[in-house]
Amino acid sequence: MKKLRLPFATGLPLAAVLMIPFLLVQAPAQQPPKPDAQKAEEDLGDPIKVDVDVVSLYCAVRNKQNALINNLDKGDFDLAEDGKTQTIKYFSRETGIPLTIGLLVDVSGSQQNLIEIERRAASSFFSSVLKKKDVAFLISFGADSELLQDITGSPRLLQEGLRRLRLNAGVGGLHPGPVPTMSKQRGTVLYDAVYLAANDMLSKEVGRKAIILITDGEDEGSTLNEKAAIEAAQKADAIIYGILYVDRQFYGAFGSGYSGASVLKHMAEETGGHMFEVNRRDTLDSIFTQIQEEMRTQYLIGYTPTNSKKDGSYRKIDLKTKSRDQKVEVRKGYYAMPTN
């Protein structure tokens, strides 16, 4: 087991980068141009040939009943960046590109009564979702963050990591470590955990990347804020799927002291994901099934921005379908980082 440190500390070891022959995009990172780079648009189903300045977007589309739509074509979408219309150059329905999944489980005091349910459901999820070439890692967070299993394609190792889930409640006062939180109580370092998963674990991976976050959405004691966590996920091109799981009795009568749902929803929407809530209708098991379905029912859209400057600025993305009855789940923007 390995305690995750804050961004100023030494980074975690990263697994070998997956090689995907036809996908070399990790927006907004760019590669030097090749003389024979192909510029032609690709038809649906053909391998995607990426030019040097392409931005890639993984997205899902839902109807008014919240059901996934998986039969759209390139012409069904309209795309703009910073308010300027963009031309979609590459389009495909992506069901087979390998996944890198980070499962982050809240084990703070407010989740004490839920940990065993989380362990069992996550075990079933890992057994069913991981296909050939898919990999995953497991992080728990409470008073601090702990890497329970590094990136692996082995369901057995992930199951062993899940068995190490345990309560990690904070205490008041100064917290020993590389960056003390001074007067704050370190109880649920949600934002720090998301940052570390995105920046240390996912930033150099390729393909489809997802952070699945099981929490009540409350943060107490992170050294980073929500904006920093979202920015790290956007720079890593990682989608956040939030699973809102709340023990409302912990927050008093009728859960009156609880306010974390809006945070989790915002983090998911900004990165192109979706927030699910565990309730009487939707169990944790059924939500894991829904997330698996969404990850296997995505579109991949690529475009070359009309603004070619790589100045590190944030570019807003507006991707819609021509139908007002449909909602596109896609990250809200990206950072045009300079070429290294």
N, C-alpha and C positions, 0 to 999 in steps of 0.2 A: 504494500500500500504506500501511496506517496501523497504527502500533503502538497496541495497546490499553493504556490506563492503568488504574490501580486505582480503586476506587469514589470516592476523594476527588478525582479529577481530573475535568476537563470531560468530559461524556458524549459518546458518538458520535452523529453525525447519524442520525436515524431516518427510514425511508421513510414515505410517506403512509399513513395508516391505511386498511386495507381496509374497504370498506363492505359489510356483510352485512345485507340488509334485515330478515331475520327473526331474527337473533341479535345481541343487544346485551349479552350476559353476558360479564363478565370477572371472575369471582369472585375475591376478595370485594368488589371495588369496586361501589358502589351508585350509582344515579341517583335524582334527586328524583322523587317519585311524580307520576303524571299522573292527572287526574281520570277519564279514561276507560280506565284500565289494565284489561286483561281478566284476570279471575281464573279463568276456567273451565279445566278440565284439557283437554289436547289429546290427540286420538286419534293413534295411530301413523301417521306419514306426513304429518300436517298440519303447516303452518308453526308454529313454536314462538313463542308470544306470551309474552314474559317480563314478570313483575311486578317491582316495585321491589326486592324483597329476595331474589331467587332466587340460589341457588348452583348453578353448573353443573358437571357431572362428565363428562368423556369417559372411557370405559372400554372394555376389551376383555375377552372371556371365553374361557377355554381349558378343554378337557377333560383327562382324565387322561393322554391321549396327547400333550398339549401342542398340539393342533389348535385353531384358532380356531372359535368358535361364533357364527354370525351370524343366528340365527332366533329369538331370544328376544323376549318381550314384557314390558311393564311389570310385569305380575303375577308374573313369574319372579324379581323382585328384592326383597330386603329391605334397608332403609337405616336406619342409626342415626348420630347425631352425639353425641359424648361420652356414649355409652351410652343415649341416648334415641331412641326410634323416631321416624322422620321420614316424612312422606307424600310420595311421589313425585308431583309435579304435572305434569311435562312429560317426555315420553319420545319418542325417535326414533332410528332407525338412521341414522347419519351417514356418508355416503360422498362427498357432493359439496361440503361446506363447504371453502372454500379453506384451504390449509396454509401456514404459515410455518415453514420448516425451517432450523435452524442446524446446519451440519456442522462439528464441531470435531475436528481431526486432530492427534494427538500426533506431533511431529517432534523429540522429544528424542533423546539419544544411544542409549537403549535400543530405539528404533524405526528406527534407521538402515537396517537391512536390509529394512525393510517399506514404506518410504515410496513406492517406485515401484508396488508392488502396490496400496497405498491410493489412489494417484492414479488408476490405471486403473479400479479398481472404482467409485470415487466418480464418475468421469466418466460411466460407464455408468448409474449410479444417477440422476444429475441428468437425463440424457437421457430416462430412462423415467418418472421419478416426477412431474416438474413438469407439471401440467395448466394449463388456462386459469385465471388468477387466483392460482395458487400462486406463492409467492416463496421465496427461500432466500438464505442468506449463508454465507460460509466463513471460518473462523478456524483458524489453526495455533497451536500452543503448544509451547514447550520451555522455554528459559531465560526467555522472556517470551511474551506473546500478540500475535498480529499479525492484523489484519483484512485478509484477502487479497481479499475481495469483499464489498461492502456489500449490503444487501437488494435483490434484483433478481428479475425473472421471466425473465431471459434465460439459457438454458443456455449460450450462447456465452460470456457474461461469466464464468459460473461455471467453465467449462472453462479460461478464461484464468487465473482465480485458482488453479485446481488446478496449472497449470503452474509456478506460483511456489512450490509446496511445496518446502521445502528443510530440511536438517538445521539444528537450532537448539539446540545443546548448551550446557550451562551451564559456568561456570568458578567456581572457588572465590573466596572473599574478598568484599569489598564490591561490590555491584552498583550501577552508576550508574542513576539514575532518580528519579522523584518520591518513592518510598517504598523506600529500600534495605532489603535483608533482613538486614543486619548480618552475623552470623557464619554464616548458613546459605548453602549452595550453592543457587543458583537453577538447577535442572536440569529440572524438569517442573512448571510452574505450573498443574496440573490444576484445582484449586479456584478459582483466580483466573479462569481462562478460562471456567468454567461460570458463575460469578457475572456476569462481564461480558456473556456471551451472553444470560443471563436478564434482568439488570437494565438493561443499556444498549440491547440490541437487541430484546428481546421484550416487555418490560413494558407497552408502550403499543400493541402490536399486538392485533388481535382475531381471533376464530376459533380454529382448532386450531393449536397451537404445539408444536413438537418440537425437542429438541436431540439430535442423533445424535453420539455421542462415541466415536471410534476411539482406543483407548489400552490400555495394559497396566494401568491403574488406579493406578499408582504416582505419588505427589505428592512433590516435593522442592523446597521453597523458596517455596511460595505464602504470601502475607501473610494470606490468609483460610484458614479451616478448612473441613472437609467440611460441617459443620452450616450455615455461612453460605451455602455454595454451594447446598445443598438448599433452604434457606429462600428464596433468591432465585428458584429455579425454581418453588417452590410459589406464591410471591407473583405471579409472572408467569403462572401457570397453564400452565406448560410441562412437557411430558412428556419425560423423559430416556430415550433408548434407548442402552444401553451395548453397544459391540462390543468384547469382550475380545480383543485381538490381541497375543500375547506372543512375543517372541523369547527363548525360555527359555535358549538358549546364552549370552545376554548376562548372565544371572544365575548362571552357573556350572554345574557338573555337575548334571544333572537339574532345573535351575531352582530349586535349593534356596534361593536368596536372594530369591525372588519371593513377594510377598504381596498383590498389588493386586486380586485377583478379588473379594474380599468387599466392598471399597470401592465398586467399580463396580456390583455387584449391589445394594447398599444404596441408592445414589443413584437407580438405576432404579426400584426398588420403592417408594421413598418418594414418587415423583412420578407413579406410575401406569404406568411403562414396563416394559421387559423387558431382561434382559441376554442377549446372544448371545455365543457363543465360537467364534472361528475355529479349526477343527481339520481333520482329514482328511475328516470327513464333511460339515462345513459350511464352505464356502469364503466368502470375503468377499463375492463376487458373490451367492451364494445367501442370505446373511444380509441383504443389501440388499433382495433380493426379498421376504424374509419381513417386513422392516420396512415395506416399501411395502404389503404385503397387510394388515398390522395397522392401519396408519394409514387404510386405506380400509375397514376392517371394525370400526368403533367404534359404540358406543351413546352417546347424549347424554341425560343424566338431570338434571333440574332439580328443586329443592325449596326451600321457604321454611323456614329453620330455626326451630324452636320458641323457641330463644334468640335474641332479636332485638337483643341488645346488640352494639354495634360498638365494642368496647373494645380492639381490637388483639390480643386473645388468640388462641391457637392452638386450633382445634377439631378433634378427631379424628373421622375418617370411617370407618365400617364398612359397606361395601357388599358384599353376598353374594347368591348365587342360592339358590334353595330346594333345589337339588341339591348334595349333598356331593361329587359327582364333578366339579364345576366350580370354577374359580378365577377370580376377578375381578381384573383389573389396573386399579387406580385409585389416584389420589393418596391418601395416608394422612390428609390433613387440609388445612386452609386457615387463613388469618389473617383474622379479622373486623375489617378495618381501618375506621376512622371515615370517614364520608362527607366528601369534600373540599368 
